[in-house]
Amino acid sequence: MSTAAPRPAAQDRLWTVDEHLEDILATVRPLEPIELQLPDAQGCVLVEDVTVPVSLPPFDNSSMDGYAVRVADVAGASEDFPAALEVVGDVAAGQAAELLHVGPGQAARIMTGAPLPPGAETVVPVEWTDGGLGEGPVDGMRARSLAPEQATGHVRVYRPAEARAHVREKGSDVKAGDRALEAGTVLGPPQIALLAAIGRGTVRVRPRPRVVVLSTGSELVPPGEELRSGQIYDSNSFALTAAARDAGAIAYRVGAVADDADTLRSTIEDQLVRADLVVTTGGVSVGAYDVVKEALSHVGDEDEAGSGIEFRRLAMQPGKPQGFGSIGPDHTPLLALPGNPVSSYVSFELFARPAIRTLMGLQDVHRPITRATLTTDKALTSPQGRRQFLRAAYAEGTVRPVGGAGSHLVAALAHADALIVVPEDVESVEPGAEVEVVLLG
């Protein structure tokens, strides 16, 4: 992947949210497909249709423990007048059905999943029989009735059964030649189960992107350590690592890097070996210690043609300062997000998540968007010329703001499952108005 060298003019203008996102998605490309074993393919995206090579089930089999019989032999059976049948043997799961043949007046004991033997037309559940014990209806296959020496004998059947009752027919799930899964499918547990069931040991997919997340700031301390004066706990790297995994990536969290440009650049370069995308948080504003800008503004080295990180101001709130570009010999894409927790998370949802989904090869890379009725005590205000994203709780077509507008309010973020979108040309939204809502989960 490559991107254009830094454009100085970009820092002198205000980018729209859409322009920044379009630039990212036009640059990031899906990862190359690879062949993976099924356990390793979970969460990956198929790159080709999968056709069923063998029908499921591959043969007629019993859905119950019971007796395989002919319909005519149990017609009219009742507790007062049971049908007495000769038991000719057992059919267990995994056994070849051809070993037995059920003729007139005969029955074969059959276990769940066992193939229906030739001659049999239906299955009578064991609960409808005496289990071969001669003591009236039983509630299941008794241990002593399963003894090999009792594989023959007689069974009394107390109820009739229709043709094909309790029989899973060959191909009733999927038939040979059917399309099992379409290209573009994300492989979850049910899809992995289907692939295994049709005999696929490997599958061709786009791998899950590897995302390295790191935060910057000398004030950041890992959770669990004691805070000293002027220090805060590093929450951003944990939040964004979790968000990257939620988006489908394999995410690696790097401990917070102090405000030193050389250390930061060295740390990022060391991480490139395991990164398809790098996400940083913090150090992209206009302060004196904005280390990310200092470290990455000039990474377009001569031996790394096409790389470069561009820092921009976006017409949005929160999340005005942003950075995007590529770094290293493989031109690994890098997203530099703001450091305030809410700004960081909102920016990730708007820009990093779509980038991850694009790397996966998905067609729909965005969170769902809906319309909802605003429920609030007073009008919402929004700065002119900025697209505002407000944390909110969504329920049954209504949405209400959660917490204030401050970009540091992590507690409010924890109770939000949506973002209210206020367009750039709107400065006030009245209670009861219909608003656009991004659903976060």
N, C-alpha and C positions, 0 to 999 in steps of 0.2 A: 504494500500500500504506500502511496506517496501523496504528498500535498505540496502546494506551492510554497515557495520561500516566503518569509514574513513580508507583509505589505504594510509599510509604515502608516499609510493613510487609514488603516483599519482602526488604529487607536484614536484617531481624530474624529470619528463619527460614532453615532449611536446605532447599533445593530438592532434589528427586531428579533424577537424570539424565533420567528419562522425562518429568517435568514440564517441565523446561527445554526439551527437544527438542520436546515437543508444543506448547509455547507458540510456538516458532520456526516450526514447520511450519504452525500454524494462522494465522500472520500473513503469512508469505511467500506470494505468489501467482505462478503461472506468467506469464512475459512474454507480451505480446500478439503474435499471429502476424503475420508479414510474408512478402511474396513475394520470394524471392531467386534470383539466377542460380545455376546448379549449382555453379560453383567456390566461391561464397560460402556454400553451404549445407552444406558438409562439417562434421560434428560437431553439426549442428542436428537437431531432432526434428520429424518430420512431424506435421501437425495434421489430415490427411485421408488417406483411402485413395487410392492411385494405381492407376487401371485401365489396362490395356494397350490402346492404340488400334490397334496394328498387330502382327500375329504376328511372332515371332522364331524362326527366320529368316523374312523376309517372302516367301521363295520357296525352292523346292528348289535346293540348290547343292552343289557338289563340295567334299569335304573333302580332296581330294588333287590334285596335278598329275597329269594323265593323259589318258585318252581317254573321251569319252562315247559309249557304244555300245548296241546292242540285245543282250539276253541271248542270244537264239538264235544271233547271229552269232559269239559266242565260246565257245559250248558245245563242250566236248571239245577246246579248244585246248591244245597242249602245245609243248614246245621242239622235239620232232621233227615235229610237225604243227601249226605256228602258223596262226592265222586271219589271212588277209590282207584288210585292209579299206581302202576308199578314204577318204582324209581330205578332208572337204569344207570345212574351215575351222577357225578358232580361236574360242574363247569365253573372254574375259578377264573378270576381276572388274570390275563396273561396266558391263558390256556387256549390252544387251538380248538375251535368249535367243532371241527370235523371229526374229532375223536369220538363224538357221541352222535347218535341219531335218535330222535324222538318219534316213535311210531304211535299208532292208535292205542289208547289205553295206557300210555307211558308218560313219564315226567322225568325231567332232569333237574336236580337241585342246582341253582344258579346264584352266583354272588354278584353284588353290584359291580358294574363295569365289565362283567364277563360277556363274551360273545354269545349271541343267541344260536343254539345248536340247530343243525338242519332238521326239518320236520316240525319244529316248534313254531307256534304262531303268536303266542302271547306269554306273558309272565304273570303268575299268581303270587302276590306277596305272601311271605311266610306266615304273616298274621292271619291270613285267610285259611290256614291249614292247621293240621295237628303236628306239623314238623316231623312226621314220620314216627311219632312217639305213641300214637293211639290213645292220647289222653285229652282230647278236645283241643280247641284253638290255643295256639301259643302266641307269645308276644315278641318272638324273635327266634333266630336260629340258635338253638341251644348248643352249648359246648359239646355235649355228648352226641348230639345229632350230626355234628360235623366230623366225627371220628371216621377215618378211612374205612373201617370195617362195616360202617353203616351207610356207605355210599349207595347201597341198593336196599330194597325192601319195598314198602308201600307207604303212600301218603294219602290222607283224606283231605279233600278240598271242599270248603263250606260255602264258597261263593263263586259265581260264574265270572268270566273275564272276557272283554271284547277283544277282537283282533288287534294286535300291536299295542295292547295296553302295557304300560310300564316298560316300553322298549324305546331306547334312543336310536332313531333310525340313522343309517349311514348318510353322511352329508347334511344332517339336519342343522348343524352349526354353520359350516361353510363347505362348499363343494370344490373339488379340484378344478383349477382354472379360474376360480373367482379371484377378485382383487382383495387381498387381505388388508393392506394398508396403503395409503396414498403417499406419494412424495410430499414432503412438507410436514408430515406428522411428527409431533414430539413424542418420543418413546417414554411412556410412563409404565408403571407395573402391569396394567392390563395389556398394553401393546407388547411388552416383553413376553408376557405369558402366551399371547397368540403366536408370536414368532417361534417360541420354543415348541408350542403344540403342533405347528406345521413342519417342524424339523429344521428350522433355520438356526444354525449355531453362530453365525456371524451376520452382520448387516452393514450396508454402506451408508454412512452418515456424515454430517458435518460435526466435528467435535465440539464439545462445550468450550466456549472461550475461556482463556485463563486471564483473570483480571487481578492486577496488583493494586491495592489501595494503600495509600499512605497519607498521613496528616502531618502538618508542619506547625511548629511553634515551640519555642523554648519554655513556654508556660505549661505545656501539656504533660500530664503524669498518667501512667497506666492505672486503671481501676485496681483497687486493692492496696495501693501504696498510700503512705501518709502525705497529705497535702501540706505544703509550706506556704508562707505568705506569697500572694501573687500567682499561685498555681491553680489550675483547674484540671479536672479529669478529661482525658481524651475520649470523647464519645463519638466523634465523627468517623474515625476509622472503623469502629465497631459497627456503626449504623450503615455505612456504605458497603462494608464487606458483606453484611447480612443482605442488603439490598441487591448487591451483585449476584449473590447466590439465589435470591428470590427470582431474579430475572433469568436464571438458567446457567449462570457462569460457575466456573471453578474459581473461587476467590481466595486471594492470599492477602492477609493483613500485615502490614509492616509497621513496627513501632514508630511513634511520633519522632520526627526528625527536628533537631534544634534549628534555630534561625541562622544557619550558615550555608551560603550558596554552594561552596565547594562540597561540603558534606552531603547536601541534598542531591546535587547532580551525580555525585559518586554513588549514592544509594540507589538512585533511579537506574543508573547504568548497570549496576550489579543485578538489578531485578529484571532486566530486559530478557534474560535467557529463559524466563518462565512466564512472560507476559505477551498476550495478544492485545491487551489494552491496559494502559496505566491511568489511574485516577488519583489525582492529588486533591487535597482540600486545605485551604488556607493560603495566605501569602500572595494573593492576586490583586489586592486593592492598590491604593495609592500611598500607603504608609511608608515610613522610613525602613521598616523591617519586613517588607513584602518579599520574602526570600525566594518564592517560586518564580516571580517575575525576574528577579535578579539572576537566578541560576539558569533559567531556560529561555530568556529572551534572545539569546545569541547562540542557540545550539545548531544553527544551520551551517555547520562546518563544511569546509571544502571536501573532506573525505566522506561526507554524508549528504550527498546531493539530494535535494528534494525534501529534506527534513527541516523542521522549524516549528516553533510554537508562537502563535499569534495571540496577543492579549487584547480583549475587547471590552467595550461597555455595552450592555444590552438594555433595551427599553423594557425592563421588567422589575418587579418587586415581589419578593426578595430575589437576590441573585444578580445584581447589576454587573459586577466584575466577573469575567469568564476568560478562560484560555483554551485554545485547541490547536492541535497540530500533530506532528510526529517526531519521533526521536530515535536515534540509533541506526545501525547499518541496515536493519530490516524495516525501517520507517514505521515503528510501532506507534499506533495512535495514542495520544495522550490528551486527557481532559483535565484541565485545571479548574477546580470549583472553588467557590468562596469558602471562608472558614466558619462563619456563623452557622450553628447547627441547622436551623431551618432553611437558610439559604442553600446550604450544602445539600440537604436532602431533596428539596424541591428541584434544584439544578440536576441532581442525579436522575430523578424521575423524568424530567423533561428532555435531558440530553444523553446521559450515560446509559440509561436503560434501553432506549431505542438503538443506541450504538451496539450494545451487547446483543440484542435480538437480531440486529442486522448481521453481525458476525456469525450468529447461529444459522443464518440462512432463512429466517422466517419472513413471511410476506407482511403480516400484520405485526408491527413492532411497537405500537403505541398502547397505552392504557385505554380502557373503554371510556368514552365520553357520552354524557347524557344531559338532559335538561331537567331542572328541578325547581320547585318553588322555595324561595328564600324565606326562612322563618327566623326572625330576629326582632329585638325590641326597638331598634332604631336603624336608620339608613346606614349602609356601608359607604365609606368614603374611599376614594382611590386617587392617586396622583395623576394629573393630566399627562398623557403621553407615555404612560407606563402600563404594561399589562400586569395586573396584580393577581397573585395566586394566594388565596387565603385558606388556611387549614380549616377543615369542616368535617361534620358528621352527617352522613347521608342515610336516609331511611324512607322507603316507600314513596318516592317521588318528591320528598322534601329534603332540604339541606339547611343546616345551621352552622354558623361560624363557631370554631373552638379556639379559645384563647385570644390574645391580642395580636397586633400586627408585628410585634417585635421579632426580629430574626434569631433571637437567642432563646426563645421560649420552648425548650425541649419537652417539658411536661405536657404542654398543649398538643404538641405533635404526636405524642404517644396515644392520645385519645382521638386522633383524626383518622378517617378512612377515605377522605376525599379532599379535593382542592376546588374551591370556588374560583372561577376565572372571571375577572373583571376586565373588559377590553380597554385598549389604550385611550379611546375617545370617551370613556364613561368615567365621571368623577363621583357619582353617587348612585347607589342602588337601594331602592325603597323596599321595606318589608312586603312580602307577597309577590315580588317580581320574579319572573322566570329567569334563571341564570344557567350558564354552562358549568358543568361539573365534571372533573376528572376523577374517576373512581380508582382508588389506590389498592384495593384488595377485596 
